[in-house]
Amino acid sequence: MNDSVEASKQFKVGDHIGWQQPGANNTEVYTQWATSKRFHVGDSLSFEYQNDSVLVVEKWDYYHCNINKPISSFDDGNTVINLDRPGLFYFISGVPDHCKKSQKLMIQVMGLHQRAESSPGIPSTPDVGLAPGPHPSSSGIVITVTLTSVFLAIILTVVTMHLTSVVVVHIDLPGFMFYSQKPG
């Protein structure tokens, strides 16, 4: 299967409402908007606004609505931000108190868009940066069988030693405790 880079996308922040202070009953609008999208390196965000601004900030400034130390600041009414790296990006309004009233946006940017050319009818899986899970026939089952085998071998050894004159045996494995003392 050959992978190729898919065309970049431009996302209008907030869709039809754009970038503005959310209403009192709609404070999660930018969080909901961001979670409904998949952002990749090469995409861009378009902020459309009036009498406002967009600040690109660090994580601490995002959570504390600090407008004093932005990475970059825009107030042209139509700002396009290129997403040039994977990771988290943080944006807040530069108007005092707008951020505290939920005019802020945090997005997670994934790697480049990938498109499978050999299977156009099947959508490619998103690049979420997670490691694959274990194969069903590996790890847990093998470990269980191995621990069970070891435990049985120890029990057989203890019984054999018990019959041949060893006086005291003490086995202490995680989850198992076995004591044996030869009678009399």
N, C-alpha and C positions, 0 to 999 in steps of 0.2 A: 504494500500500500504506500503510495507516495503522498506526502503531506506538502501543502503549499500554503503560503501566507495569504489569508483572506484580506479583502479591502478593509481599511480602517473606517470607523464610524464616528459621526459627530452626534453627541447627545445634547439636546436642549434641556438644561437643568430646570426641573419642575414642570416639564412639558408645557401645557397651556397656561399655567399661572406664572411661569418664569421665576425670576429671583426677586422675591419680595418677602416682607415680614408676614409669616403665616397668621391666619386668624386664630382667635382664642380656642376655637373648636377643632383646629386642624394643625396642631403643633408638631405632629409627626410627619408632615407632608414630605420633607426632604429625606428623612430616614426611609420612609416607605418607597419613595421614588428611587433611591439608591439601591435598595434591596431588590427591586424589580428589574434591575439591569445587570449586565455582565460587561465590565470594562476591561479592555486589554491595552497593552503597550501599543502606541500608534493611534489610539482613539483620541478624541478631544471632547471637551465640555464647552458648551456655549451658554454663557450667562447673559440673559437679557433682562434689563432693569432700568428704572428711572429713579432719580433722586436717591441713589444708594451707591454701594460699592462692593467689591469682592476682594477679600484678603486671603491669600494663601498663607497658612500658619502652621506652626508645629503642634504636636499633640497636646501639650500642656496648655497652649494658648487657645486651642479649640475647646477644651473642656472648661477652661476658666473664662472664656469669652474675652481674652486679652487682645485688644486692637492696637497695642502700642509697639509691638515688635513683629510685624508681618514679614514673611519671606519675600512676598511681593504684593503690590496693591494696585487695584484697577478701579477707575471710576468713569469709564467712557460710555457706559450704557449697553455695550455689546462686547463682552470679553470672551475670547476663546483661549482656553488653556489646553495645551497639548500634554497628553499623558505619556511621558517619555521613559518611564521606568515602572517595574512592578512594585507593589507595596501600597501602603496607605497614603491617601492625600486628604488634607483637612482644609476646609474653606469656611469663612465666617463673613458676615456682613460687617462693613467698616462703620456703620452708623451706630452710635452708642445705643445700647439696650436692645437692638434688633437681635443680636446673637442670643441674649438672655431670653428672648421670646421665641427661640428655636429657629432663627434664620441662620442655620449652619448646616454644613454637609460634610460627611466623611464617606469616602469611597475606597474600595479595595480594587486595585488594578492587577490583573493577571498578566501572564506572558503574552506573546504575540498570538493573534488569531490563527487557528489551524483549520484547514479544510481538507477532508479526505477526498481525493480526486477519483479513486476507484469505486466509490460507493455513493453516488449522488443522491440516492433515495433514502439514505440513512444519515441522520444528523450526527456530526462528530461530537464526542463528549467534551464538556468544558474542561479547560485547563485550570484545575483548582489547586494544584501544587501539593496534593496529598499522595502519600506512598500507597501502593496497592496493598490490599489485605492479604493475609496468608492463604495459601492454596488449601482447599478443604482437606486434603490428605496429609497435611504436614503439621508441624509444631505441636499443638495441644495433644493430639492423639499419640504422636510418637513419644512425647514426654511422659504421658500417662502410662503407656505400655512400658517404657524404660523404667520408670519408678516402680511399677508393679513387678516387673521382672527382677529388679534389684532387691526389692523387699522379699520376694519369694526365695531368692537365692540366699539371703541372710537368714531367713527362717530355717531353710534346709541346713545351712551351716551350723546354726545354733542347735538344732535337734541332733545333728551328727556329733557335735562337740559334747553335748549333754550325755549322749550315750557312751562316749569314750573316756570320760573322766575329767573333763573340764569342770571346775567347780562353780564359778560365777560368770555370767555373761550379762552385759548391759548394752542395749542398743537404743540410741536416742536420735531418731531422725525427725525432721520437721513433720508434725502431724502424727507420728508413731512413737510409742514408747513400749519397749519390751524388756522384761527382766526375767531371768531364769536362774534358778539355783538348784544344783543337783541335790536331791534329797539325801538325807542322812548320813 
